[in-house]
Amino acid sequence: MSDQKPGADVSGYIRARHNDGSRDVRWPEPPAPLTVPVYDNHAHLEISDGDEPRTLQEQLDLAESVGVIGVVQAGGDIESSVWSADAAASDPRVLAAVAIHPNEAPAYAAAGRLDMAIEAMDELATQPRVRAIGETGLDFFRTDESGRDAQFESFEAHIGLAKKHGIAMQIHDRDAHGAVLETLERVGAPDRTVFHCFSGDADMATIAAERGYYLSFAGNVTFKNAQNLRDALKVTPRERILVETDAPFLTPTPHRGRPNAPYLIPVTVRFIAAELGVELDELCAQLAANTVDVYGAFGD
């Protein structure tokens, strides 16, 4: 893991998505453009994917052509967080979120480098186009008991950073719903707290909304086996709903398993509109307003 300094080359990639040969790596065809533009609230464009990987500029141009006019680019370690901040500084269509991912925190802690990594996030958060701390949180699926203390330490430190800098926080929560909610209540959540790729059920969504948190839905809300997400969507107040890709992962149906990117947001947005029984343009306007409420204007 690199301790890359500001000035990263955002024309290239930090890493490639793993492909064992079983996936269809052709890019899906672009969907019909949205009439009212929206934003992708969470993506990892530093990861290359697809049969012909696209540059950041190509990804943003294609997204803009279908009505996706901005992307929140999220980091998960020092290197990707620096890349995210530099991407945001390089193009007005990008804002950055920076953090040590909960699954990375134990490795930093074991190497005696977690405090240093948190300090690096603190420094990056001073940049004007870094508008969120994320993704941070808890993951009890990929990290066992031995790494939990480091995850909690990291999560609580990131909460402190979001509050210190007055910016939003994007939460990664996998198989840790109760612990995440308890930590936010005990430590005190930032004013703008987002559950990235919300993975809970309707009961959790109700609790989160009552506390004023935002729920960001990704392409997996379209999956046949994700009724819990659709139930959660339906009880979430419209002013608390965000939409994201989590690209290059979680490609929406009917393209599941293929490469994902911000240009596919319209697929998920149309699905959400149908699920909620709302007019598409009305939903898009609400989603865009919610995004700006959380992160501020992209062009600033």
N, C-alpha and C positions, 0 to 999 in steps of 0.2 A: 504494500500500500504506500503510495507516494506522498511525500510532504510537499507537493507542488505549490509554488508561490503564485501570486497574482500575475496575470499575463499569459494564462493558458491559451493554447491555440484551439479556438472553438471551431475551426474549419475541419478538425478531425474528430476521432472518437477516442474515449478512454478505454472502452472494452467492448467486446462483442457478446451478443446474447448466445447462450449455449444452444447448440443445435446438434442433436444426435442422429439426424437424418430422417426422423419420423415425421417432422413437421412440413407442412406446405409453406414454403418461404416466399411465394409470389405475393406481391403487393395487391390487395383488393382494389377494385375499380373505385374511383372517387364517387361519393354519393351526390345526389342533387344538392346544389347549394341552398343554404338557409337564407331566407329573405331578411331576417333580423339577425345580426351577427352575435356570436357568443364567444366564450373563452374556454380553453382547456385548463382546468385548475390544477393539474398535476401530471407531469410527464418526465421521462428520463431520456432526453434526446442525446445524451452522451453515450448511450449504448447503441451500437449498430445492429441492424437486423435487415432481413429481406434479401432477395436474390440480387438486388442492386442497391446497396445501402445509399441513403440520401444524405446530403449535407444538411446542416442546420438551416442554411438559407433555403434550400430546396424544400425542406419540411415546412418551414414557415410560409413560403410562397404558395405551396399546394394547399395548406390549411386555409390561408386567406382567400384562396379562390373559391372555397366552398362555404365561406362565412364564419370561419374560426379565426378571429383577428388577434388573438394573443394566447400565450402559453405561460403557465407557471412551471418553470424548470426546477426540479427538486434534486438536491444532493443527498448522499447517504454516507459519505466519508469525507476526509479532507480533500482528496483529489477531485471528486465529483462536485463537491460544494464550491471549490474554487472555479471549476469549469462552469458551474451554473451561474455564479456571480459574474464571470467574464462574459458569458452568453448574454446575460441581461444588459450588461454595459455595452454590448456590441450591437444590439438591435432593439428598437423601442417596442417590438411585439413580444418581448420576453421580460418577465420578472423572475426573480430567483427566490428559492427557499434553500436554506443551508442547515445541515445537521449531521450528527453521527447516528446512523440507523441503529435501532435497538439490537439487531443481530450483529452489528459491528462493534458495539460497545464492549462486550466481554473481551474481545481480542485486544482492543486498545488498553483496557484495564489490566489484562494479563501482562502486557508489555510495559506497564507503568506509564502509559501515554494518554490516558483518558483526560486528565486535567489539561494537558497540552492541547488535545483535540478540541475540548470545550473552549479553551482560550482562542483557538483559531476560528471557531464559529463566532465567538464574541467579536473578533476583529472584522470578520466578513460582514457581520450584521450592521456595521457602521456604514456600509455602502448604500447609497440612496435607492438603488434598484433591487436590493435584497429586502423583500417585503414579508418574509416569513421565516420562522425557524421550523425546519422539517426536512425529511420526515423523521420524527422522533416518537417515542412511545414504548410499548411493550409487545413482545412476541414470545408467547409460551409454546409455539408450535415448533420453531426451529432452534430455540435456545432452551437447554434443560436447566434444572435447578442450580447447577454450578455457576451459571451465568446470570442468574436473576438479580443478584445484588448489584452487579454492574449496570444492568438495564435500568433498575430503579434509580440508581445514582445519576446515570446519564439523563434519563427522562426528567427528573426533578431539576437538574441543572439547565436543561433546555427550556423548561417552563420559565425558569428565572431569566434566561436570556430574552425570551419573547416579551416578558413584562418589562425588563430593563430597557429594551429598545423600542417598546411600544408598537411592535409588529405582530402579525398573526402567527399562529402555530398550526402546523399540519401533523396530525397524529397517525402513526401506524399502529394498528391494534389487531393482533391476530391471536385468537384463543385466549384473550386476556381482558375481556370486556369489563368484568367486575373490578379488576385491579386498576385498570385505566380510569374508570369512573371514580373509584375511591381516591386515587392519587390526585386527580384534578380537584376533587372536593377538599381533600386534606391540605394540599399545597396552595390551592387557589389558581384557577385557570386564567390564562390571558383573556383579555376582552374579546378577542376574535380567535376562537378555537375551532378548528376544522377536523372532523374525522375523515381523513383521506381514505378513499375506497371503502366506504362504510361497509362493515361486515356483520353487523348485529341484526336483531329482529325488531319487531314493532315496539315491544316493551322498552328496549334500549333506546330506540329512536325517540320515543315519547319522553324519556328521562333527559336525553341529550337536548332535545328541543326546549324542554321546560327550563333547562339551565342556560339557554341561549347559545348553544353550540350549533355549528353548521355541519351538515351531512353531505359529503361529496360522493356521488354515485358514478361508478365506472361501468365499463362494458359488461361486467359480470351480472349486472341487473337484468340483462337480456337472456341469461342462461336458463335453460329449462329447469335446472335443479336449484334455482335461487329464489324460490318463493318467499323466503324470509326477507330478502332485499326488497321485493316488490311490496310486501306488507309494510315494511319500514318506510318505504317511499310514500305510501298512501297516508301515513299518519304524520308525516313531516310537514310543517307549515311551509308554504311556497317560498317565503322569504328566508328560509334556512336551507334550501336545496342548492347544491352546486353540482357541476358535472365535470368529469375528467376522463382521460384515457388510461392513465398509469402506463402509457406507452414505454416500451414496445410490448407490454403484457396485456392480458385481459381484453383481447380483441372481441368486439361485440358479435353476436349472432347476426347474420349467417356466416361470418368470416372467422369464427372461433378457431384459435390455433395458428392463424396466419399472422404476419407482422402487423403491429398496431402503430398508429401515429395520430397526431392531432387532427388530420384531415378526416378521420372517421368519427369525430364527435357527432356530426349530424345523425348518424345511425342511432346512437344512444339517445340523443335528444328527441328524435321522432318516436322512439319506443316509449320514452318517459311520457311524452305528450299523450300518446294513445293510452297508456296505462292509467294516467290521471284523468283522462277525458277532457283535456284542455286544448284550446286552440294553439297551434304550433308557434305562431308569432308572439302570442301573449307569454307563453312559457319562455321563449328565447329572451324576450325583454326582461323578464324576471330573473333569469339565470345570469344575464349580463350585469344587471344592477346588483345582484348579490355578490358577484365576483369583485366588482369595484368597491362595494361596501367593505369587503374583507381585505383586499390588497391595495386599494387605491387605483388611480388611473394608470394605464400602461404607458401612455405617452409622456408622463411627467418624469 
